[in-house]
Amino acid sequence: MSDHPDEYVTLDGSVVRELIRPETSAAQHLSVALARVAPGRPTRPHRHGTSEEVYCVLRGEGLVIVGAKTRPVASGDCVLIPPGTVHWAQAEGAEPLELLCVCAPPYQHADTELLETH
């Protein structure tokens, strides 16, 4: 499933490669990761208790759902996800949706609450 040895499947089901983290860089207040969502496969709805997150679309087209709002996205779009807000993404079409994910404070598995349904 992974194209890079440092990639892993995260709690929401996307394939992630972390680029910047406090544990591995000089960053103190944020993390940056590349995420890939497979075509036709949504990530699991989830929320982060303390992290504010930004999804920047690098490639592909899809939907990003933040709270009650569904937003079509394509390359060049950015979406702000406030702390505590339920969100998920889905690639539309034949290509994966590739996102640059920026979290402040840095992403932590323990700050992620998975939800049951879309």
Contacts in CASP RR format, 6 or more apart in sequence:
PFRMAT RR
TARGET T0000
AUTHOR 0000-0000-0000
METHOD contacts of the structure
MODEL  1
MSDHPDEYVTLDGSVVRELIRPETSAAQHLSVALARVAPGRPTRPHRHGT
SEEVYCVLRGEGLVIVGAKTRPVASGDCVLIPPGTVHWAQAEGAEPLELL
CVCAPPYQHADTELLETH
1 9 0 8 1.000
1 15 0 8 1.000
2 8 0 8 1.000
2 15 0 8 1.000
4 17 0 8 1.000
6 17 0 8 1.000
6 18 0 8 1.000
7 15 0 8 1.000
7 16 0 8 1.000
7 17 0 8 1.000
8 15 0 8 1.000
8 16 0 8 1.000
8 17 0 8 1.000
9 15 0 8 1.000
9 16 0 8 1.000
10 16 0 8 1.000
10 35 0 8 1.000
10 109 0 8 1.000
11 44 0 8 1.000
11 46 0 8 1.000
11 109 0 8 1.000
11 112 0 8 1.000
11 114 0 8 1.000
12 43 0 8 1.000
12 44 0 8 1.000
12 46 0 8 1.000
12 88 0 8 1.000
12 112 0 8 1.000
12 114 0 8 1.000
13 43 0 8 1.000
13 44 0 8 1.000
14 35 0 8 1.000
14 36 0 8 1.000
14 37 0 8 1.000
14 43 0 8 1.000
14 89 0 8 1.000
14 99 0 8 1.000
15 35 0 8 1.000
15 36 0 8 1.000
15 38 0 8 1.000
16 33 0 8 1.000
16 34 0 8 1.000
16 35 0 8 1.000
16 36 0 8 1.000
16 101 0 8 1.000
17 33 0 8 1.000
17 34 0 8 1.000
18 24 0 8 1.000
18 31 0 8 1.000
18 32 0 8 1.000
18 33 0 8 1.000
18 107 0 8 1.000
19 32 0 8 1.000
19 33 0 8 1.000
19 34 0 8 1.000
20 27 0 8 1.000
20 30 0 8 1.000
20 31 0 8 1.000
20 32 0 8 1.000
21 27 0 8 1.000
21 31 0 8 1.000
21 106 0 8 1.000
21 107 0 8 1.000
22 28 0 8 1.000
22 29 0 8 1.000
22 31 0 8 1.000
22 106 0 8 1.000
27 106 0 8 1.000
29 104 0 8 1.000
29 105 0 8 1.000
29 106 0 8 1.000
30 102 0 8 1.000
30 103 0 8 1.000
30 104 0 8 1.000
30 105 0 8 1.000
30 106 0 8 1.000
31 102 0 8 1.000
31 103 0 8 1.000
31 104 0 8 1.000
31 106 0 8 1.000
31 107 0 8 1.000
32 100 0 8 1.000
32 101 0 8 1.000
32 102 0 8 1.000
32 103 0 8 1.000
33 100 0 8 1.000
33 101 0 8 1.000
33 103 0 8 1.000
33 107 0 8 1.000
34 58 0 8 1.000
34 98 0 8 1.000
34 99 0 8 1.000
34 100 0 8 1.000
34 101 0 8 1.000
35 55 0 8 1.000
35 98 0 8 1.000
35 99 0 8 1.000
35 100 0 8 1.000
35 101 0 8 1.000
36 96 0 8 1.000
36 97 0 8 1.000
36 98 0 8 1.000
36 99 0 8 1.000
37 43 0 8 1.000
37 89 0 8 1.000
37 90 0 8 1.000
37 91 0 8 1.000
37 96 0 8 1.000
37 97 0 8 1.000
37 98 0 8 1.000
37 99 0 8 1.000
38 91 0 8 1.000
38 96 0 8 1.000
39 91 0 8 1.000
39 92 0 8 1.000
39 93 0 8 1.000
39 94 0 8 1.000
39 95 0 8 1.000
39 96 0 8 1.000
39 97 0 8 1.000
40 90 0 8 1.000
40 91 0 8 1.000
40 92 0 8 1.000
40 93 0 8 1.000
41 90 0 8 1.000
41 91 0 8 1.000
42 88 0 8 1.000
42 89 0 8 1.000
42 90 0 8 1.000
42 118 0 8 1.000
43 88 0 8 1.000
43 89 0 8 1.000
43 90 0 8 1.000
44 88 0 8 1.000
44 114 0 8 1.000
44 115 0 8 1.000
45 65 0 8 1.000
45 86 0 8 1.000
45 87 0 8 1.000
45 88 0 8 1.000
45 114 0 8 1.000
45 115 0 8 1.000
45 116 0 8 1.000
45 117 0 8 1.000
45 118 0 8 1.000
46 86 0 8 1.000
46 87 0 8 1.000
46 88 0 8 1.000
46 112 0 8 1.000
46 113 0 8 1.000
46 114 0 8 1.000
46 115 0 8 1.000
47 84 0 8 1.000
47 85 0 8 1.000
47 86 0 8 1.000
47 87 0 8 1.000
47 112 0 8 1.000
47 113 0 8 1.000
47 115 0 8 1.000
48 81 0 8 1.000
48 83 0 8 1.000
48 84 0 8 1.000
48 103 0 8 1.000
48 107 0 8 1.000
48 111 0 8 1.000
48 112 0 8 1.000
48 113 0 8 1.000
49 83 0 8 1.000
49 84 0 8 1.000
49 111 0 8 1.000
49 113 0 8 1.000
50 83 0 8 1.000
50 105 0 8 1.000
50 111 0 8 1.000
51 83 0 8 1.000
51 103 0 8 1.000
51 104 0 8 1.000
51 105 0 8 1.000
51 106 0 8 1.000
51 107 0 8 1.000
51 108 0 8 1.000
51 111 0 8 1.000
52 80 0 8 1.000
52 81 0 8 1.000
52 82 0 8 1.000
52 83 0 8 1.000
52 103 0 8 1.000
52 104 0 8 1.000
53 80 0 8 1.000
53 81 0 8 1.000
53 87 0 8 1.000
53 101 0 8 1.000
53 102 0 8 1.000
53 103 0 8 1.000
53 107 0 8 1.000
54 78 0 8 1.000
54 79 0 8 1.000
54 80 0 8 1.000
54 81 0 8 1.000
54 101 0 8 1.000
54 102 0 8 1.000
55 64 0 8 1.000
55 73 0 8 1.000
55 78 0 8 1.000
55 79 0 8 1.000
55 81 0 8 1.000
55 89 0 8 1.000
55 99 0 8 1.000
55 100 0 8 1.000
55 101 0 8 1.000
56 76 0 8 1.000
56 77 0 8 1.000
56 78 0 8 1.000
56 99 0 8 1.000
56 100 0 8 1.000
56 101 0 8 1.000
56 102 0 8 1.000
57 73 0 8 1.000
57 74 0 8 1.000
57 75 0 8 1.000
57 76 0 8 1.000
57 77 0 8 1.000
57 78 0 8 1.000
57 97 0 8 1.000
57 98 0 8 1.000
57 99 0 8 1.000
58 75 0 8 1.000
58 76 0 8 1.000
58 98 0 8 1.000
58 99 0 8 1.000
58 100 0 8 1.000
59 75 0 8 1.000
59 95 0 8 1.000
59 96 0 8 1.000
59 97 0 8 1.000
59 98 0 8 1.000
60 74 0 8 1.000
60 75 0 8 1.000
60 91 0 8 1.000
60 95 0 8 1.000
60 96 0 8 1.000
60 97 0 8 1.000
60 98 0 8 1.000
61 72 0 8 1.000
61 73 0 8 1.000
61 74 0 8 1.000
61 75 0 8 1.000
61 91 0 8 1.000
61 92 0 8 1.000
61 93 0 8 1.000
61 95 0 8 1.000
61 97 0 8 1.000
62 72 0 8 1.000
62 73 0 8 1.000
62 74 0 8 1.000
62 89 0 8 1.000
62 90 0 8 1.000
62 91 0 8 1.000
62 92 0 8 1.000
62 93 0 8 1.000
62 97 0 8 1.000
63 70 0 8 1.000
63 71 0 8 1.000
63 72 0 8 1.000
63 73 0 8 1.000
63 89 0 8 1.000
63 90 0 8 1.000
63 92 0 8 1.000
64 70 0 8 1.000
64 71 0 8 1.000
64 73 0 8 1.000
64 79 0 8 1.000
64 87 0 8 1.000
64 88 0 8 1.000
64 89 0 8 1.000
65 71 0 8 1.000
65 86 0 8 1.000
65 87 0 8 1.000
65 88 0 8 1.000
65 89 0 8 1.000
65 90 0 8 1.000
65 118 0 8 1.000
66 79 0 8 1.000
66 80 0 8 1.000
66 81 0 8 1.000
66 85 0 8 1.000
66 86 0 8 1.000
66 87 0 8 1.000
67 85 0 8 1.000
67 86 0 8 1.000
67 87 0 8 1.000
71 77 0 8 1.000
71 79 0 8 1.000
72 92 0 8 1.000
73 79 0 8 1.000
73 89 0 8 1.000
73 97 0 8 1.000
81 87 0 8 1.000
86 115 0 8 1.000
88 118 0 8 1.000
89 97 0 8 1.000
89 99 0 8 1.000
90 97 0 8 1.000
91 97 0 8 1.000
101 107 0 8 1.000
END
